[in-house]
Amino acid sequence: MVEAILQKHCEDFLAMKGLNYLHLPKTISYKNKAFSYLKGFPDLEVFTKPKPIYIELKVKGGELLKDQIIWKDKLEDQGYDYYVAWNIEEFVNIIQEHT
């Protein structure tokens, strides 16, 4: 499975559960040029109570990159929960733990 398909399944699950989330695009275009921003930011910020959780999606063979590890450390240092989900089952379990 490619990560984009996993992302779609996860977003569909969140919509089915009625949960709000944020998925920021990794690049923006300006005058036909692509610019990266928030490099390494997690794929999903899910708004759970009492605080949001952050989830990076990976598929078999993937690994956290340097910028992703930096974001993981920053978020965890600020008291947020950060997860890596390798498939839809893991993602569902993470969400169910927090709702």
NORMO-V978532 format. One record per residue. N is the residue number from 1. RES is the residue in one small letter. OMEGA is omega in degrees with one decimal (NA if undefined). D_CENTER is the distance of its C-alpha to the mean C-alpha in Angstrom with 1 decimal. Layout:
# NORMO-V978532
n:N res:RES omega:OMEGA d_center:D_CENTER
n:N res:RES omega:OMEGA d_center:D_CENTER
This chain:
# NORMO-V978532
n:1 res:m omega:175.8 d_center:16.5
n:2 res:v omega:-174.7 d_center:14.7
n:3 res:e omega:-179.9 d_center:11.0
n:4 res:a omega:178.5 d_center:11.6
n:5 res:i omega:175.9 d_center:13.4
n:6 res:l omega:178.7 d_center:10.8
n:7 res:q omega:-178.8 d_center:8.4
n:8 res:k omega:178.8 d_center:11.6
n:9 res:h omega:-180.0 d_center:12.5
n:10 res:c omega:178.3 d_center:9.4
n:11 res:e omega:176.0 d_center:10.0
n:12 res:d omega:178.7 d_center:13.7
n:13 res:f omega:178.8 d_center:13.4
n:14 res:l omega:178.7 d_center:12.0
n:15 res:a omega:178.9 d_center:14.8
n:16 res:m omega:179.6 d_center:17.3
n:17 res:k omega:-178.8 d_center:16.7
n:18 res:g omega:-179.4 d_center:17.0
n:19 res:l omega:176.6 d_center:14.0
n:20 res:n omega:-179.5 d_center:12.9
n:21 res:y omega:178.3 d_center:9.4
n:22 res:l omega:173.6 d_center:8.5
n:23 res:h omega:-179.7 d_center:7.1
n:24 res:l omega:174.3 d_center:9.1
n:25 res:p omega:-177.6 d_center:11.0
n:26 res:k omega:179.1 d_center:11.4
n:27 res:t omega:172.5 d_center:15.2
n:28 res:i omega:178.4 d_center:17.8
n:29 res:s omega:176.3 d_center:21.3
n:30 res:y omega:-178.7 d_center:24.5
n:31 res:k omega:176.9 d_center:27.9
n:32 res:n omega:175.0 d_center:26.7
n:33 res:k omega:179.4 d_center:24.9
n:34 res:a omega:178.3 d_center:21.2
n:35 res:f omega:175.8 d_center:19.7
n:36 res:s omega:173.5 d_center:16.5
n:37 res:y omega:-175.1 d_center:15.2
n:38 res:l omega:-178.6 d_center:12.5
n:39 res:k omega:178.5 d_center:12.5
n:40 res:g omega:179.7 d_center:10.0
n:41 res:f omega:-177.3 d_center:7.7
n:42 res:p omega:-178.4 d_center:4.1
n:43 res:d omega:-176.8 d_center:2.6
n:44 res:l omega:167.8 d_center:2.8
n:45 res:e omega:-175.9 d_center:5.8
n:46 res:v omega:-175.0 d_center:8.1
n:47 res:f omega:177.0 d_center:11.7
n:48 res:t omega:178.4 d_center:13.6
n:49 res:k omega:6.7 d_center:17.0
n:50 res:p omega:-179.0 d_center:18.1
n:51 res:k omega:179.9 d_center:15.0
n:52 res:p omega:172.8 d_center:11.3
n:53 res:i omega:-176.9 d_center:8.8
n:54 res:y omega:-175.8 d_center:5.6
n:55 res:i omega:172.7 d_center:3.6
n:56 res:e omega:-179.9 d_center:3.8
n:57 res:l omega:177.7 d_center:5.7
n:58 res:k omega:173.9 d_center:9.3
n:59 res:v omega:-178.5 d_center:12.6
n:60 res:k omega:-179.5 d_center:16.0
n:61 res:g omega:179.3 d_center:17.3
n:62 res:g omega:176.0 d_center:14.1
n:63 res:e omega:177.3 d_center:13.7
n:64 res:l omega:177.5 d_center:11.9
n:65 res:l omega:-177.0 d_center:13.7
n:66 res:k omega:-178.9 d_center:15.7
n:67 res:d omega:176.8 d_center:13.6
n:68 res:q omega:177.3 d_center:10.4
n:69 res:i omega:177.1 d_center:12.9
n:70 res:i omega:178.6 d_center:14.3
n:71 res:w omega:178.4 d_center:11.3
n:72 res:k omega:-179.0 d_center:10.8
n:73 res:d omega:179.2 d_center:14.5
n:74 res:k omega:-177.4 d_center:14.7
n:75 res:l omega:179.0 d_center:12.4
n:76 res:e omega:177.2 d_center:14.2
n:77 res:d omega:178.7 d_center:17.4
n:78 res:q omega:175.2 d_center:17.0
n:79 res:g omega:178.9 d_center:16.7
n:80 res:y omega:175.7 d_center:13.0
n:81 res:d omega:-178.9 d_center:11.5
n:82 res:y omega:-178.7 d_center:8.8
n:83 res:y omega:168.5 d_center:8.1
n:84 res:v omega:177.8 d_center:7.9
n:85 res:a omega:-176.2 d_center:8.5
n:86 res:w omega:178.8 d_center:11.2
n:87 res:n omega:-175.6 d_center:12.3
n:88 res:i omega:-179.6 d_center:12.4
n:89 res:e omega:177.0 d_center:14.8
n:90 res:e omega:179.3 d_center:12.7
n:91 res:f omega:179.7 d_center:9.9
n:92 res:v omega:178.9 d_center:12.9
n:93 res:n omega:177.9 d_center:14.4
n:94 res:i omega:-178.9 d_center:11.7
n:95 res:i omega:-179.1 d_center:11.8
n:96 res:q omega:176.2 d_center:15.6
n:97 res:e omega:-173.4 d_center:16.0
n:98 res:h omega:179.5 d_center:14.8
n:99 res:t omega:NA d_center:16.7
